[in-house]
Amino acid sequence: MTQSIELPLEMRLRAADQSMAPKYYIVKRAIIRKIEKEEYKENELIPSERELTEMFGVSRITVRRAVDELVGENYLYRIQGKGTYVKSDKIQQNLISITSCTQDVINLGMTPRRHVISASTEIADQRRRRLLELGDNERVFRLERIYFADDDPLNHTVTYLPYKLFPGIDAHDFSCESLYSVLGSQYGCQITTATRTIEAVLAEGKIARYLEVSSGTPILHFECVTRGKIHGRECSIEFFKCCYRSDKFKFYINQVMDGGEGDRRSL
């Protein structure tokens, strides 16, 4: 029996190059194979465009198109000024659970860090009054932060809290304190429910700069109204909006089939 011998990658590429497949697609598939075989490991830097050009014997334009598509398909992600990395499946959050971003990062075995862009009190506008059940001229505490996981920017979040429920909250340093921990320990607030919306948007302007992604990069935009029990009653205690890097973070939902026969449907 004749034993087959696998040719080196470069020789297989030359052979494949004689087929009808475009060169960028051949390079793309070769990089995917290296990722699947863990020659390129999660969150590790892949070779530069110049190195890939020399490795595969193609033009830089061909390499760039292959890498661009792999970024778009979530195999790779870019960090401005650093290079292109293999995307990990480890950074995930359950959309159902209600936990702070700080705790999410800790649960993943990573080191959380927060950078406060601004923290102030202001008169709530009409939308904030409606969402937070406030009257005219009532104030909110506005907190704008960037969250990091192992020094990589993860999300940009702007949070609004009714100031009448949390007087003096503007005295806290939320670059080193967890917001939800302060709400619980200092104000006796117990979070009960949260209603979230999510949509895909393109990073632009300051959001792209904060998250260190190129303008036009797809990101995930959340808005949420959180309710909690405080002073013996349940009410809206928080509204926030945040933008997550979609190349660094995944969300999942655990679903369970309803036991009722009437609710089961064939797909």
Backbone as JSON, one array per atom type, in Angstrom:
{
  "sequence": "MTQSIELPLEMRLRAADQSMAPKYYIVKRAIIRKIEKEEYKENELIPSERELTEMFGVSRITVRRAVDELVGENYLYRIQGKGTYVKSDKIQQNLISITSCTQDVINLGMTPRRHVISASTEIADQRRRRLLELGDNERVFRLERIYFADDDPLNHTVTYLPYKLFPGIDAHDFSCESLYSVLGSQYGCQITTATRTIEAVLAEGKIARYLEVSSGTPILHFECVTRGKIHGRECSIEFFKCCYRSDKFKFYINQVMDGGEGDRRSL",
  "N": [[0.85, -1.19, 0.0], [0.58, 2.17, -0.88], [1.77, 4.93, 0.87], [0.32, 8.04, 1.5], [1.74, 11.26, 1.22], [1.74, 14.32, 2.82], [2.05, 17.35, 1.22], [4.21, 20.23, 1.69], [2.83, 23.33, 2.89], [3.28, 25.59, 1.24], [3.83, 24.38, -1.26], [1.42, 23.1, -1.72], [-0.17, 25.31, -1.99], [0.81, 26.43, -4.33], [0.04, 24.47, -6.13], [-2.72, 24.6, -5.8], [-3.08, 27.12, -6.74], [-3.1, 26.88, -9.43], [-5.6, 26.14, -10.0], [-9.06, 27.17, -10.42], [-9.63, 28.8, -8.29], [-9.61, 31.99, -6.67], [-6.64, 33.84, -5.78], [-6.64, 35.19, -3.3], [-8.55, 33.79, -1.9], [-7.41, 31.28, -1.64], [-5.24, 31.88, 0.05], [-6.69, 32.76, 2.25], [-8.07, 30.38, 3.04], [-5.88, 28.87, 3.75], [-4.91, 30.24, 5.99], [-7.07, 29.89, 7.72], [-6.89, 27.11, 8.09], [-4.51, 26.99, 9.52], [-5.31, 28.27, 11.85], [-7.29, 26.49, 12.75], [-5.73, 24.26, 13.23], [-4.34, 25.21, 15.28], [-1.89, 26.36, 14.9], [-1.75, 29.06, 14.63], [-2.56, 30.65, 17.42], [-5.26, 31.34, 19.78], [-5.89, 34.76, 20.4], [-3.31, 35.44, 19.78], [-0.77, 37.12, 17.92], [-0.86, 37.19, 14.39], [1.29, 36.52, 11.51], [2.78, 39.41, 9.9], [1.55, 41.51, 7.17], [3.59, 41.72, 5.27], [5.14, 39.47, 5.9], [3.27, 37.43, 5.42], [2.9, 37.82, 2.71], [5.4, 37.06, 1.68], [5.42, 34.42, 2.58], [3.32, 33.15, 1.2], [3.76, 33.83, -1.41], [2.38, 35.82, -2.85], [0.72, 38.92, -3.76], [0.68, 41.95, -1.75], [-1.82, 43.16, -1.75], [-3.48, 41.0, -2.26], [-3.1, 39.48, 0.09], [-4.08, 41.31, 1.96], [-6.8, 41.45, 1.29], [-7.61, 38.83, 1.89], [-7.15, 38.75, 4.67], [-8.82, 40.83, 5.52], [-11.34, 39.74, 4.95], [-11.34, 37.59, 6.72], [-11.32, 38.93, 9.13], [-13.83, 40.13, 8.94], [-15.37, 37.83, 9.07], [-15.02, 36.99, 11.6], [-12.82, 35.43, 12.36], [-10.44, 36.64, 12.87], [-9.11, 39.58, 14.55], [-8.4, 43.09, 14.72], [-6.03, 45.27, 16.28], [-5.44, 48.58, 16.58], [-2.36, 49.89, 15.59], [-0.98, 47.74, 16.59], [-1.46, 45.17, 15.38], [-2.79, 42.16, 13.8], [-4.88, 39.71, 15.21], [-5.72, 36.38, 16.37], [-9.03, 35.49, 16.87], [-10.67, 34.8, 19.95], [-12.85, 32.36, 21.46], [-13.47, 32.57, 24.06], [-14.33, 34.87, 25.39], [-17.26, 35.6, 26.47], [-20.68, 36.46, 27.16], [-23.58, 35.91, 29.05], [-26.68, 36.75, 27.83], [-28.95, 36.68, 29.33], [-28.39, 36.73, 32.09], [-27.92, 39.04, 34.84], [-25.34, 40.85, 35.49], [-22.52, 42.79, 36.58], [-20.27, 44.47, 34.32], [-17.68, 44.4, 35.2], [-17.67, 42.1, 36.86], [-18.25, 40.18, 34.93], [-15.87, 40.18, 33.42], [-14.02, 39.33, 35.35], [-15.06, 36.78, 35.83], [-14.27, 35.53, 33.53], [-11.68, 35.07, 33.94], [-9.96, 37.15, 33.52], [-8.32, 40.36, 33.82], [-10.0, 43.11, 35.05], [-10.41, 46.57, 34.12], [-11.17, 50.04, 34.44], [-11.8, 53.05, 32.78], [-12.64, 56.27, 33.51], [-14.38, 58.56, 31.67], [-16.09, 60.74, 32.02], [-17.96, 62.1, 34.78], [-20.82, 63.23, 36.22], [-23.56, 65.34, 37.41], [-26.75, 66.09, 36.06], [-29.61, 67.81, 34.62], [-32.32, 65.75, 33.88], [-33.17, 64.77, 30.57], [-36.09, 64.64, 28.39], [-36.42, 61.96, 27.46], [-34.87, 60.46, 29.3], [-36.26, 61.09, 31.63], [-38.66, 59.78, 31.16], [-37.88, 57.05, 30.92], [-36.71, 56.57, 33.39], [-38.65, 57.22, 35.16], [-39.05, 59.85, 36.19], [-39.67, 63.2, 37.41], [-40.27, 66.59, 36.2], [-37.36, 68.61, 35.88], [-35.82, 66.99, 37.52], [-32.77, 65.44, 38.59], [-30.09, 63.53, 37.13], [-27.42, 61.18, 37.62], [-24.72, 61.04, 35.59], [-22.57, 58.78, 34.1], [-19.74, 58.06, 32.31], [-17.82, 55.62, 30.84], [-14.96, 53.56, 29.86], [-14.54, 50.15, 29.54], [-12.06, 47.71, 30.21], [-10.47, 44.6, 29.37], [-7.88, 42.74, 30.43], [-6.29, 44.88, 29.58], [-7.22, 45.4, 27.01], [-9.55, 47.33, 25.21], [-12.97, 46.88, 25.85], [-15.7, 47.67, 26.04], [-17.7, 50.67, 25.6], [-19.46, 52.65, 27.78], [-22.31, 54.48, 28.79], [-23.96, 55.56, 31.58], [-26.97, 56.27, 33.34], [-28.34, 57.39, 36.36], [-31.01, 57.87, 38.7], [-30.64, 60.7, 40.62], [-31.88, 61.33, 43.01], [-32.39, 58.9, 44.19], [-29.89, 57.97, 44.76], [-28.21, 59.77, 46.4], [-25.22, 61.67, 46.62], [-23.68, 59.93, 45.15], [-21.98, 60.79, 43.24], [-19.62, 61.26, 44.52], [-18.08, 59.05, 44.54], [-15.32, 57.12, 43.23], [-15.35, 55.79, 40.27], [-13.51, 54.66, 38.67], [-12.13, 52.84, 40.03], [-13.99, 51.54, 41.56], [-16.73, 49.24, 41.58], [-19.77, 49.87, 40.02], [-22.26, 48.52, 40.49], [-21.66, 47.19, 42.87], [-21.36, 49.34, 44.64], [-23.97, 50.38, 44.55], [-25.35, 48.33, 45.82], [-24.02, 47.95, 48.35], [-23.79, 50.5, 49.52], [-26.24, 51.77, 49.17], [-28.22, 49.95, 49.53], [-29.54, 48.77, 47.39], [-31.26, 46.41, 45.51], [-30.95, 44.7, 42.64], [-33.37, 43.71, 40.28], [-34.69, 43.18, 37.71], [-34.02, 43.49, 34.15], [-34.36, 45.17, 31.08], [-33.35, 44.78, 27.87], [-32.18, 46.07, 24.74], [-30.72, 45.25, 21.6], [-28.55, 45.91, 18.9], [-26.86, 45.81, 15.75], [-24.33, 48.03, 14.82], [-22.25, 50.52, 13.18], [-18.99, 51.42, 14.07], [-18.06, 54.72, 14.74], [-16.36, 57.89, 14.72], [-15.7, 59.15, 17.95], [-16.34, 56.82, 19.36], [-15.2, 54.75, 17.88], [-12.53, 55.45, 18.29], [-12.3, 55.21, 21.09], [-12.72, 52.45, 21.41], [-10.68, 51.47, 19.97], [-10.82, 50.63, 17.26], [-11.2, 50.45, 13.69], [-12.83, 53.03, 11.81], [-16.13, 52.37, 10.81], [-16.15, 49.72, 11.54], [-18.03, 46.85, 12.46], [-19.99, 46.88, 15.42], [-21.58, 46.08, 18.58], [-24.5, 47.47, 19.82], [-26.02, 48.3, 22.8], [-28.97, 49.03, 24.7], [-30.44, 49.62, 27.86], [-32.81, 49.3, 30.46], [-32.77, 49.14, 33.87], [-34.25, 47.65, 36.68], [-34.9, 47.83, 40.21], [-35.05, 47.05, 43.76], [-35.42, 49.43, 46.22], [-35.4, 51.34, 49.15], [-37.64, 49.98, 50.0], [-39.36, 49.71, 47.82], [-40.01, 48.85, 44.36], [-38.49, 50.09, 41.46], [-37.44, 51.93, 38.5], [-34.03, 52.02, 38.23], [-31.79, 52.49, 36.75], [-30.54, 53.55, 33.59], [-28.78, 52.56, 30.77], [-26.5, 52.84, 28.01], [-24.47, 51.11, 25.76], [-21.55, 50.23, 23.86], [-20.19, 47.43, 22.42], [-17.18, 45.81, 21.45], [-17.38, 43.75, 18.75], [-15.55, 41.98, 17.77], [-14.14, 41.06, 19.9], [-15.83, 40.07, 21.78], [-18.44, 37.85, 22.64], [-21.92, 37.02, 22.74], [-24.3, 34.95, 24.34], [-27.28, 32.92, 24.55], [-28.99, 30.86, 26.69], [-31.36, 28.55, 25.93], [-34.44, 26.91, 26.68], [-36.61, 24.27, 25.92], [-40.06, 24.72, 26.06], [-42.2, 22.89, 28.17], [-44.86, 22.44, 27.53], [-47.14, 20.86, 25.31], [-48.63, 22.32, 23.54], [-47.06, 24.48, 22.95], [-45.01, 23.63, 21.41], [-43.31, 23.69, 18.36], [-42.81, 22.74, 14.98], [-39.86, 23.09, 13.1]],
  "CA": [[0.0, 0.0, 0.0], [1.37, 3.4, -0.96], [1.38, 5.89, 1.89], [0.27, 9.4, 0.98], [2.57, 12.22, 1.95], [1.19, 15.67, 2.7], [3.03, 18.31, 0.73], [4.28, 21.47, 2.47], [1.76, 24.28, 2.59], [3.6, 26.44, 0.09], [3.69, 23.59, -2.48], [-0.02, 22.89, -1.96], [-0.72, 26.58, -2.47], [1.16, 26.6, -5.75], [-0.82, 23.57, -6.88], [-4.09, 25.14, -5.78], [-3.09, 28.36, -7.5], [-3.34, 26.55, -10.82], [-7.03, 25.89, -10.16], [-9.85, 28.35, -10.71], [-9.86, 29.57, -7.07], [-8.85, 33.23, -6.59], [-5.5, 33.74, -4.9], [-6.95, 35.62, -1.94], [-9.34, 32.72, -1.26], [-6.45, 30.23, -1.29], [-4.55, 32.37, 1.24], [-7.69, 32.77, 3.33], [-8.3, 29.02, 3.5], [-4.64, 28.42, 4.4], [-4.87, 30.85, 7.32], [-8.09, 29.2, 8.51], [-6.34, 25.81, 8.47], [-3.53, 27.21, 10.58], [-6.07, 28.58, 13.06], [-7.95, 25.26, 13.2], [-4.68, 23.37, 13.74], [-3.75, 25.96, 16.39], [-0.57, 26.92, 14.61], [-2.02, 30.42, 15.04], [-3.35, 30.41, 18.62], [-6.2, 32.38, 20.18], [-5.38, 36.02, 20.94], [-1.92, 35.65, 19.41], [-0.53, 37.9, 16.71], [-0.51, 36.43, 13.19], [2.37, 37.21, 10.78], [2.44, 40.69, 9.27], [1.22, 41.43, 5.74], [4.83, 41.46, 4.53], [5.51, 38.08, 6.13], [2.32, 36.57, 4.71], [3.18, 37.98, 1.28], [6.55, 36.22, 1.39], [5.08, 33.03, 2.88], [2.41, 32.58, 0.2], [4.18, 34.19, -2.75], [1.32, 36.6, -3.5], [0.86, 40.36, -3.54], [0.15, 42.47, -0.49], [-3.25, 43.4, -1.94], [-4.13, 39.68, -2.09], [-3.06, 39.15, 1.52], [-4.96, 42.23, 2.68], [-8.2, 41.05, 1.07], [-7.84, 37.6, 2.65], [-7.22, 39.09, 6.1], [-10.03, 41.64, 5.7], [-12.5, 38.85, 4.99], [-11.26, 36.8, 7.95], [-11.76, 39.83, 10.19], [-15.28, 40.25, 8.79], [-15.99, 36.56, 9.42], [-14.74, 36.76, 13.02], [-11.67, 34.57, 12.64], [-9.36, 37.51, 13.31], [-9.46, 40.95, 14.92], [-7.27, 44.02, 14.64], [-5.8, 46.3, 17.28], [-4.73, 49.64, 15.9], [-0.99, 50.11, 16.01], [-0.36, 46.52, 17.1], [-1.5, 44.11, 14.38], [-3.98, 41.33, 13.65], [-4.84, 38.61, 16.16], [-6.72, 35.31, 16.24], [-10.13, 35.72, 17.79], [-10.94, 33.75, 20.93], [-14.25, 32.09, 21.8], [-13.6, 32.53, 25.51], [-14.95, 36.07, 25.93], [-18.69, 35.49, 26.22], [-21.55, 36.89, 28.24], [-24.96, 35.44, 28.95], [-27.59, 37.87, 27.7], [-30.04, 36.55, 30.29], [-27.97, 37.06, 33.45], [-27.69, 40.45, 35.15], [-24.11, 41.01, 36.26], [-21.75, 43.95, 36.16], [-19.22, 44.18, 33.34], [-16.5, 44.05, 35.99], [-17.78, 40.71, 37.28], [-18.14, 39.36, 33.72], [-14.46, 40.06, 33.06], [-13.41, 38.48, 36.37], [-15.52, 35.4, 35.6], [-13.54, 35.0, 32.38], [-10.29, 34.89, 34.32], [-9.19, 38.27, 33.0], [-8.19, 41.47, 34.75], [-10.81, 44.25, 34.61], [-9.96, 47.93, 34.38], [-12.15, 51.01, 33.99], [-11.33, 54.43, 32.59], [-13.76, 57.2, 33.57], [-14.28, 59.7, 30.76], [-16.75, 61.85, 32.7], [-18.92, 61.76, 35.83], [-21.43, 64.51, 36.59], [-25.01, 65.35, 37.54], [-27.38, 66.99, 35.09], [-31.06, 67.72, 34.53], [-32.72, 64.67, 32.96], [-33.98, 65.18, 29.42], [-37.42, 64.01, 28.34], [-36.34, 60.51, 27.34], [-34.4, 59.92, 30.57], [-37.35, 61.21, 32.61], [-39.65, 58.72, 30.89], [-37.31, 55.73, 31.19], [-36.36, 56.44, 34.81], [-39.84, 57.58, 35.94], [-38.68, 61.07, 36.9], [-40.46, 64.39, 37.15], [-39.58, 67.73, 35.59], [-36.22, 69.21, 36.56], [-35.09, 66.06, 38.38], [-31.4, 65.26, 38.13], [-29.52, 62.18, 36.99], [-25.97, 61.05, 37.65], [-24.26, 60.5, 34.3], [-21.23, 58.19, 34.22], [-19.25, 57.56, 31.02], [-16.6, 54.85, 31.08], [-14.5, 52.5, 28.97], [-14.13, 48.95, 30.26], [-10.96, 46.97, 29.6], [-10.18, 43.24, 29.81], [-6.44, 42.55, 30.18], [-5.81, 46.09, 28.9], [-7.86, 45.6, 25.72], [-10.86, 47.96, 25.39], [-14.06, 45.93, 25.64], [-16.91, 48.42, 25.7], [-17.89, 52.06, 26.02], [-20.76, 52.66, 28.43], [-22.82, 55.69, 29.43], [-24.98, 55.15, 32.54], [-27.74, 57.33, 33.99], [-29.0, 56.95, 37.58], [-31.75, 58.95, 39.36], [-29.81, 61.19, 41.72], [-32.65, 61.34, 44.25], [-32.28, 57.57, 44.79], [-28.49, 57.7, 45.12], [-27.54, 61.04, 46.72], [-23.8, 61.58, 46.94], [-23.0, 58.9, 44.37], [-20.94, 61.45, 42.44], [-18.39, 61.34, 45.3], [-17.33, 57.79, 44.37], [-14.37, 57.02, 42.12], [-15.74, 54.58, 39.57], [-12.39, 54.06, 37.94], [-11.64, 51.74, 40.86], [-15.11, 50.92, 42.25], [-17.79, 48.68, 40.75], [-21.02, 50.6, 40.21], [-23.29, 47.68, 41.12], [-21.26, 46.94, 44.26], [-21.7, 50.55, 45.4], [-25.44, 50.46, 44.67], [-25.79, 47.35, 46.8], [-23.44, 48.1, 49.69], [-23.98, 51.84, 50.07], [-27.62, 52.26, 49.07], [-29.16, 48.86, 49.78], [-30.32, 48.53, 46.18], [-31.25, 45.03, 45.02], [-31.36, 44.68, 41.23], [-34.36, 42.65, 40.06], [-34.9, 42.85, 36.3], [-33.45, 44.4, 33.17], [-34.89, 45.05, 29.72], [-32.28, 45.2, 26.97], [-32.29, 45.99, 23.28], [-29.4, 45.08, 21.0], [-28.52, 46.05, 17.44], [-25.53, 45.95, 15.15], [-24.09, 49.35, 14.26], [-20.87, 50.73, 12.75], [-18.24, 52.32, 14.94], [-17.68, 55.97, 14.11], [-15.92, 58.99, 15.57], [-15.04, 58.91, 19.24], [-16.55, 55.43, 19.78], [-14.15, 53.97, 17.22], [-11.26, 55.76, 18.96], [-12.33, 54.62, 22.43], [-12.63, 50.99, 21.33], [-9.47, 51.16, 19.19], [-11.18, 49.93, 16.03], [-11.28, 51.32, 12.53], [-14.15, 53.58, 11.51], [-16.91, 51.46, 9.97], [-16.11, 48.37, 12.07], [-19.29, 46.47, 13.13], [-19.98, 46.73, 16.86], [-22.9, 45.79, 19.14], [-25.01, 48.59, 20.62], [-27.04, 47.92, 23.77], [-29.62, 49.97, 25.61], [-31.03, 48.81, 28.93], [-33.43, 49.89, 31.66], [-32.64, 48.2, 34.98], [-35.14, 47.92, 37.81], [-34.41, 47.28, 41.46], [-35.76, 47.39, 44.99], [-34.7, 50.38, 47.06], [-36.3, 52.01, 50.1], [-38.87, 49.2, 50.15], [-40.2, 49.65, 46.62], [-39.32, 48.56, 43.11], [-38.58, 51.19, 40.49], [-36.34, 51.99, 37.53], [-32.87, 52.59, 38.93], [-30.66, 52.74, 35.85], [-30.6, 53.42, 32.13], [-27.45, 52.67, 30.18], [-26.27, 52.47, 26.61], [-23.06, 50.74, 25.63], [-21.09, 49.67, 22.59], [-19.22, 46.35, 22.61], [-16.42, 45.32, 20.31], [-17.89, 42.44, 18.34], [-14.44, 41.08, 17.46], [-13.55, 40.59, 21.14], [-16.83, 39.65, 22.76], [-19.6, 37.13, 22.1], [-23.04, 36.87, 23.66], [-25.05, 33.73, 24.12], [-28.54, 32.76, 25.27], [-29.37, 29.48, 26.96], [-32.8, 28.39, 25.72], [-35.01, 25.65, 27.12], [-37.89, 23.98, 25.29], [-41.21, 24.73, 26.96], [-42.73, 21.53, 28.31], [-46.24, 22.3, 27.05], [-47.26, 20.37, 23.94], [-49.22, 23.34, 22.68], [-46.08, 25.48, 22.58], [-43.96, 23.06, 20.58], [-43.54, 23.92, 16.93], [-41.82, 22.13, 14.09], [-39.11, 24.07, 12.32]],
  "C": [[0.89, 1.24, 0.0], [0.87, 4.4, 0.06], [1.43, 7.29, 1.31], [1.09, 10.32, 1.85], [1.99, 13.61, 1.72], [2.29, 16.62, 2.28], [3.08, 19.53, 1.64], [3.23, 22.46, 2.0], [2.06, 25.09, 1.34], [3.44, 25.68, -1.23], [2.22, 23.34, -2.79], [-0.67, 24.16, -2.48], [-0.41, 26.79, -3.95], [0.29, 25.7, -6.63], [-2.24, 24.1, -6.95], [-4.19, 26.38, -6.64], [-3.36, 28.09, -8.98], [-4.81, 26.23, -11.08], [-7.73, 27.21, -10.44], [-10.05, 29.22, -9.47], [-9.02, 30.85, -7.07], [-7.71, 33.1, -5.57], [-5.83, 34.13, -3.47], [-7.71, 34.53, -1.19], [-8.42, 31.58, -0.83], [-5.69, 30.62, -0.02], [-5.48, 32.33, 2.45], [-7.9, 31.38, 3.9], [-7.05, 28.47, 4.22], [-4.53, 28.98, 5.82], [-5.89, 30.18, 8.24], [-7.57, 27.84, 8.98], [-5.33, 25.96, 9.61], [-4.21, 27.54, 11.91], [-6.7, 27.31, 13.62], [-6.94, 24.27, 13.77], [-3.93, 24.0, 14.91], [-2.28, 26.28, 16.17], [-0.6, 28.42, 14.9], [-3.0, 30.31, 16.21], [-4.22, 31.62, 18.96], [-5.49, 33.56, 20.83], [-3.89, 36.22, 20.7], [-1.83, 36.37, 18.07], [-0.2, 36.98, 15.54], [0.63, 37.16, 12.48], [1.88, 38.48, 10.12], [2.09, 40.47, 7.8], [2.47, 41.1, 4.93], [5.23, 40.0, 4.67], [4.58, 37.12, 5.41], [2.54, 36.64, 3.2], [4.35, 37.08, 0.87], [6.22, 34.74, 1.56], [4.28, 32.39, 1.74], [2.78, 32.96, -1.24], [3.11, 34.94, -3.53], [1.55, 38.07, -3.18], [0.28, 40.77, -2.19], [-1.35, 42.74, -0.59], [-4.03, 42.1, -1.74], [-4.2, 39.3, -0.62], [-4.05, 40.02, 2.28], [-6.43, 41.84, 2.5], [-8.53, 39.8, 1.86], [-8.02, 37.9, 4.13], [-8.47, 39.9, 6.4], [-11.26, 40.74, 5.81], [-12.51, 38.0, 6.26], [-11.63, 37.64, 9.17], [-13.28, 39.95, 10.15], [-16.03, 38.99, 9.19], [-15.65, 36.1, 10.84], [-13.71, 35.66, 13.3], [-10.54, 35.39, 13.27], [-9.93, 38.84, 13.81], [-8.21, 41.8, 14.92], [-7.23, 44.92, 15.88], [-4.93, 47.36, 16.64], [-3.32, 49.82, 16.48], [-0.27, 48.87, 16.49], [-0.34, 45.39, 16.08], [-2.81, 43.36, 14.4], [-3.82, 40.07, 14.48], [-5.92, 37.58, 15.86], [-7.79, 35.53, 17.29], [-10.36, 34.52, 18.69], [-12.43, 33.58, 21.13], [-14.5, 32.2, 23.3], [-14.36, 33.72, 26.08], [-16.43, 36.07, 25.55], [-19.46, 35.99, 27.41], [-22.94, 36.35, 27.97], [-25.88, 36.65, 28.89], [-28.71, 37.84, 28.74], [-29.63, 37.02, 31.68], [-27.75, 38.56, 33.61], [-26.47, 40.52, 36.05], [-23.4, 42.26, 35.76], [-20.71, 43.52, 35.14], [-17.94, 43.77, 34.05], [-16.51, 42.57, 36.37], [-17.68, 39.78, 36.07], [-16.67, 39.12, 33.35], [-13.72, 39.17, 34.05], [-13.78, 37.02, 36.16], [-14.78, 34.73, 34.45], [-12.07, 34.78, 32.69], [-9.38, 35.99, 33.8], [-9.19, 39.4, 34.01], [-9.0, 42.66, 34.25], [-10.13, 45.59, 34.93], [-10.99, 48.88, 33.8], [-11.48, 52.37, 33.84], [-12.55, 55.34, 32.56], [-13.49, 58.37, 32.63], [-14.91, 60.93, 31.39], [-17.72, 61.31, 33.74], [-19.51, 63.07, 36.34], [-22.92, 64.33, 36.83], [-25.57, 66.38, 36.57], [-28.89, 66.83, 35.15], [-31.43, 66.65, 33.5], [-33.51, 65.24, 31.8], [-35.26, 64.36, 29.38], [-37.35, 62.5, 28.27], [-35.88, 59.87, 28.64], [-35.48, 60.01, 31.64], [-38.36, 60.08, 32.42], [-39.1, 57.35, 31.3], [-37.05, 55.5, 32.68], [-37.48, 56.92, 35.74], [-39.57, 58.81, 36.81], [-39.62, 62.21, 36.54], [-39.62, 65.48, 36.51], [-38.47, 68.23, 36.51], [-35.51, 68.29, 37.56], [-33.74, 65.75, 37.74], [-31.04, 63.79, 38.0], [-28.01, 62.28, 37.16], [-25.57, 60.37, 36.36], [-22.82, 60.05, 34.44], [-20.84, 57.59, 32.88], [-17.9, 56.89, 31.24], [-16.24, 53.96, 29.89], [-14.05, 51.34, 29.85], [-13.03, 48.23, 29.48], [-10.91, 45.56, 30.19], [-8.74, 42.93, 29.42], [-5.89, 43.65, 29.28], [-6.34, 46.27, 27.48], [-9.22, 46.25, 25.94], [-11.98, 47.0, 24.98], [-15.35, 46.63, 25.26], [-16.84, 49.85, 26.19], [-19.31, 52.16, 26.54], [-21.07, 54.04, 29.01], [-24.02, 55.28, 30.28], [-25.64, 56.38, 33.15], [-28.47, 56.74, 35.19], [-29.79, 58.12, 38.17], [-30.99, 59.43, 40.6], [-30.56, 61.17, 43.05], [-32.59, 59.99, 44.96], [-30.88, 57.31, 45.33], [-27.75, 59.01, 45.41], [-26.08, 60.81, 47.13], [-23.03, 60.57, 46.12], [-21.89, 59.5, 43.53], [-19.64, 61.6, 43.21], [-17.52, 60.09, 45.14], [-16.41, 57.87, 43.16], [-14.63, 55.71, 41.38], [-14.68, 54.09, 38.58], [-11.84, 52.87, 38.73], [-12.75, 51.06, 41.65], [-16.11, 50.38, 41.24], [-19.1, 49.39, 41.05], [-22.06, 49.75, 40.94], [-22.94, 47.34, 42.56], [-21.6, 48.13, 45.14], [-23.2, 50.66, 45.59], [-25.95, 49.51, 45.75], [-25.32, 47.65, 48.2], [-23.75, 49.45, 50.32], [-25.43, 52.31, 50.09], [-28.66, 51.16, 49.28], [-30.03, 48.52, 48.6], [-30.15, 47.07, 45.73], [-31.8, 45.01, 43.6], [-32.27, 43.48, 40.99], [-34.49, 42.25, 38.6], [-34.19, 43.88, 35.41], [-34.05, 44.12, 31.81], [-33.87, 45.63, 28.76], [-32.74, 45.16, 25.51], [-30.87, 45.89, 22.74], [-29.51, 45.24, 19.5], [-27.08, 46.17, 16.98], [-25.41, 47.32, 14.52], [-22.63, 49.41, 13.8], [-20.2, 51.74, 13.66], [-17.82, 53.56, 14.16], [-17.12, 56.92, 15.16], [-15.24, 58.54, 16.85], [-15.23, 57.48, 19.72], [-15.49, 54.53, 19.16], [-12.8, 54.21, 17.9], [-11.21, 55.11, 20.34], [-12.12, 53.11, 22.39], [-11.43, 50.52, 20.52], [-9.77, 50.26, 18.01], [-11.25, 50.95, 14.9], [-12.7, 51.83, 12.34], [-14.88, 52.64, 10.54], [-16.88, 50.02, 10.44], [-17.45, 48.03, 12.73], [-19.09, 46.31, 14.63], [-21.41, 46.46, 17.32], [-23.31, 46.93, 20.07], [-26.15, 48.1, 21.49], [-27.68, 49.15, 24.39], [-30.39, 49.15, 26.62], [-31.65, 49.69, 30.0], [-33.4, 48.81, 32.74], [-33.58, 48.62, 36.1], [-34.56, 47.25, 39.06], [-35.27, 47.7, 42.62], [-34.87, 48.29, 45.85], [-35.71, 51.14, 47.9], [-37.66, 51.31, 50.15], [-39.78, 49.15, 48.95], [-39.36, 49.36, 45.39], [-39.54, 49.7, 42.14], [-37.43, 51.08, 39.5], [-35.17, 52.69, 38.19], [-31.71, 52.93, 38.01], [-31.1, 52.66, 34.39], [-29.17, 53.51, 31.63], [-27.48, 52.32, 28.71], [-24.8, 52.17, 26.47], [-22.8, 50.13, 24.25], [-19.99, 48.66, 22.87], [-18.46, 46.09, 21.32], [-16.9, 43.92, 19.96], [-16.77, 41.48, 17.99], [-13.84, 40.48, 18.73], [-14.56, 39.94, 22.09], [-17.98, 38.96, 22.05], [-20.68, 37.06, 23.18], [-23.77, 35.58, 23.32], [-26.33, 33.73, 24.97], [-28.77, 31.28, 25.46], [-30.88, 29.37, 26.85], [-33.24, 27.0, 26.13], [-36.37, 25.47, 26.46], [-38.99, 23.97, 26.34], [-41.83, 23.35, 26.99], [-44.13, 21.34, 27.76], [-46.31, 21.89, 25.6], [-47.77, 21.46, 23.01], [-48.22, 24.39, 22.23], [-44.96, 24.93, 21.7], [-44.31, 23.23, 19.1], [-42.45, 23.25, 16.14], [-41.15, 23.25, 13.3], [-38.81, 23.52, 10.95]]
}
